[in-house]
Amino acid sequence: MQLGWIAMVMVAVEGLSKIYNIAVKEAGLVGTLKHFWHRQYRAIAAVKDISFAIESGEIVGFLGPNGAGKTTTLKMLTGLINPSSGTVQVAGHIPFQRDRKFLQKITLVMGQKQQLIWDLPALDSLRMNAAVYDIPNKIFNHRLGELTEMLSLEDKLTQPMRKLSLGERMKAELLAALLHQPQVLFLDEPTLGLDVNAQASVREFLREYNDRYQATILITSHYMADITALCKRVLLIHQGGLIYDGSLEGLHNNFAPYREVRIELAQPISDRQILQKYAKISNIDGQSVCFLVPREDLTRVVSEILAELEIIDLSVNEPAIEEVIGQVFRAGSINI
């Protein structure tokens, strides 16, 4: 892939890697002396040769277990650390050059970090941010009013940050990060630690912000509700390598080829063999029976069950996306 030639590509990554040299030290006094005079290192590959592209206006989920390389990748995309190899462009810029125009086009929000000053009202910190980005007062006031309304933060910005709830603080952090109206948002666990209502509120805001400004968003989260609500496409990273780049639907269809068919019988059936002829049984509990049915056989099996068994209720469910992604990470690869 040639970087920088496709106008609609906002993030372009090719062969990106990050290698850290970690000092190795044996335990005890002898180990300490050896470490002092003849220090040895071993190479740790945090990110290994990943490539992907994100178009303008896309919301993409970036998923992986702890230590998979998600945050390291985000830091390279935002220019906080230099890659060991590979190329990357974001909004037409090379991130690690950290030029001013690039910094005005991006933002990085980390759910476990805060930029607003704890003992000051959020409004004071926001005014400092406006000064840093040279935002004129008229534009600052307009954006402040717009974002405050979208985030439902009326009457909250004049209170010290320490007086706000966790959800309100996260919203204020988002407001601060978006005050300069960036084109690309890198969000690392933006709903970390929030309750269900606060999570839903943040998701709704991000969806509205994307619709209104066509912002490009790359989001990491351990809450799958964030991903399923916002992202049609996901990137899966495992042990530093990219193992999947595609739609959530495609992940379901290719890695979860079975559907769960649950029936409630009018009368219990004691002979398990009578039921096994329809499909593989995953569970029987009294009059409740659960089958695992291959997708391609679903219509036939459901038709046969309805025609031949006396049932009270029938439901067809897909495996939860958390279960599917967990299987992918346990396997360490995916064949599509």
N, C-alpha and C positions, 0 to 999 in steps of 0.2 A: 504493500500500500504506500503510495506517495503521499507524504504529509503536506497539508496546506493547500491542496489544489481543489478540494471539493468544498464549495462555498457553504453548504448546509452542515458540514461536520464541525461541531463545536469542540469536541474532545477527540484527539487522534493519538493513539498509543501503538507503538510498534516495537516488539521485542524488548519490553521494559524489564529491567532486572535491578535488584539491589542486594549487594553482598556486604555483610559486616564481618570484619575480622575481630574475633573475640579472644581475649587472652585466656590461656588455660593454665591453671595453677593447681598443683598437688596440695593436699592437706598437710599441716604440720610445719615445723621449723625448717626442715630440709626442703620441703616444697616451696616455702617462702624464699629461701636463699636461692634456689634454682630459678624461681620466678624473677628475682631481682637481677641476677647476672645473665641468665639465658632465657629471656621471655619467649614463650611459644604461643602461637595463635592457631585458631582453626576458623575456617570460613563458614559462615552461616548465610544461607540464601533466604532472605526474607521474602523476596519476590523473584520469580523465575520466568523470564522470557514471555511476558503476557502482551497480548495485542487485542485492541478493540477500538471501536469508534462510536461516538455518541452524537446524534444529530441535534441541531438547534431545537429547543422546545421539548425534548424527550425527558421523561422521568424514568430513571433506571435504578433498580435495586442492586446493591453490591453486597453479596452475602458470603459468609464463611465463618467457621468456628473461631474461637479465640486463638490468636497467634497465626492465623492463616495468611496475613499480609495485607488486610484491608486498610488499616490506618497508615501503614508504610506507603501504600499506593497513593492514598489521598495526600499524604505529605509531599510525594513527588509531583503529583498533579498540581499542587498549589505552590511548589517551589521552595518548600521548607527544607527539603533535603534533595541532594543531587542523585540521579540514578547512576548505577555502576555501568550500565550499558543500555542501549536502546534509545529510541527517540520519542518525544512527546510534545504535542502542541495543544494549547488550550486557548480558545478564542483568538487563534492566529498568532499566539505568542509562545515562546519557549519558557516554561515556568521558572526554572532555576536562575534565569537572568534577572528576575524580579524587577522588571522595569515598571514605572509608575502606571502606564496605561494598562498593563496586565493586571496589576493589583486593583485597579478601579473596576475591572470587569468580573472579578471573582469574589467569592466569600467562602470561608470555612467555618462551620459551626460544629463544635464538639460538645456532646451532651454532658461530659464530665468536666468540662472547663468553662470558666466564665471570664468575660472581658469587662463587664460592668462593675464599677467599684461598689463594694459591699455596703459601706456606710453612707453613701451618697444616694440621693434620689436618682432614678434612672434617667430623668430628663437632663441632669447635669452631665452625665456620661455621654448621653446622646449628642449634646451640644459640642462636647469635645471631639466626638467622632466626626461631626459635621465639619469642624475646623480642620481636622486631619485630611479629610477628603475635599476641602475647599468647596463645600456646598453652600451656595448663597442662602441668606436667611429666608428669602421668599420660597425658594425650592425646598429648603429644610422644613419649613412650616407646613407646606403642602404635603410633602411625603410623610411627615410625622402624623398629620391628621388622618391621612389615608391609611397608613399602616396601623395606627392606633385603633381605628374603627374596625379594620379587618381582623385584628387580634383581640378585640374587645378589652382593651386596656385603659379605657376611659377612667380617669380619677386614680390610676395606679402609678403613673409615672412621676408624681410628686412625692411619693413615699420612698423612704430608704429601701434599697434592694433587700436588706435583711428582714424587712417587715412583710415582704411579699411571699405568697405561697410558692412552692416549687414550680407548679404549672405557670404561675404568673411570671416568675423569674425566667423560665425558659422562653416564654413569649417575648419578654423584654429583650433577651439575648438575640432572638430572631429579628426583632425590630432593629436592634443595633447593627446586626450583620447585613441587613437589607437596606439600610438608610441611603447608601450610595447607589442603589438600584443596580446590582450586579447582573450580568448576563448568565453567569454560571454559578450554581450553588452546590457546594460539597458539604453534605450533612452527615456527620458521624454520630450515630445514636442520638438524634435530636429529641426523642421521647423517653430517654433513659430515666427510670425512676418515677415517671409520672403515673398518676392514677388513670383509670380507663377513660374518664371524661376529659381529662387534660390531654391525653393522647389523641382522642378523637378530635378535639379542638385544634390541635397542632396540625393534624392530617388535613382537616378541612381548610385551614389557612393555606397550607402548601399547595393544595389542589387549586384553590382560588387564585393564589399568586401566580402559579404556572399558567392558568387560563388567561389571566389579565395581562401578564407581561411576556408570555412565551419564554420564560426562563428555562434553562437547561438544568436539571437536577440529578445529581448522583447521590444516593442515600444508602447508608449502611444502617441496619437495625437488627436486633435480636427479637423484636416483636414482629411476627409475621403479619399481624393486622396492618402495620404500616406499609408493608410491601404489597400485600394483596389489594389494599385500598388505593394505592398511588401508582403502582408500577405494572405496566404490561410486559416489560422486559426485565430480565435479571441476569447478572453476571455472578457465577459461583467461583470462588477461589478456595483452593485447598492446598495446604502446605506450600504456599507461595505460587502455585500454578493455577491458571484459569482452566477450569474443567467444563464450564458450560456458559454459553452466551446465546440466549434465546428467550422465548416467551414463557411465562408461567404456565400457560395452557400446554405448550409443547413439552415442558418438563413433566407435567401430569400425564400427558398421553404416552410419553415414551418411557418414563421410569415407573409409572404406576399403571400397568396394563390391565389391572383388575378393577372391578367395581364391587362394592359391597351391597348385596341384596338381602334385606332383612324382612322376614315375614312373621306374622302372628297367626298361628293356626287356630281354627275353631275348636279342634280337639287335639290333644297331644298325640304324637305318633311314636310308639316305642321302638319300632324297627328302623334303625338308622339307615339301613340299606335302601329303604324306600325313598329316602330323601337324597341319598348320595348319587342317585342316577341323574339328578338335575345339575349339580355342580359340587365343587369342593366345599365342605362344611367347615366354617371357622369356629362356630359356637352354637350350642343348643342349650337353652335354658327354659325348661318347661315347654310351653307352647310357642316360644320365640326361637326362631332359627335364623342363623346368619350364614349366607353363602358368599364365597369369593368367585366371581364370574368374570372370565376374560371379556374384554370390551366387545370383541367381534361376535361373542355368543350371547350378549346381553338380551337382545330382542327375543331370540328363540327361547332362552331359559325362562324369562319372565312370562312369555306366552304359555309355555307348558305348565308352569306353576299355577297360573291363573285358571287354566283349563282343567287341570287334574287334581288340584288340592282345594280343600275348603278352607279359605283364609279370611281373617278379619281385616288385616292391614298388610300393606306391602310398601316398602320404601327402597330407593336406590340411591346410594351415596358414593361420592368419590373419597379416596383416602385424604386425610387432612394434608395440606401443603407442607406443614411442619414435619409430618411423617415422611413424606416423599423426599424432602431436602435432607432430612436426617439419614435416610437410606443412601443418598448420593454421597454424603460426607463419609459415612461408614465404609462405603465401597472405595472411595477415593478417586473415582472416575465415573464417566458415564458414556455409554455407547449409544449414539443416536443415528 
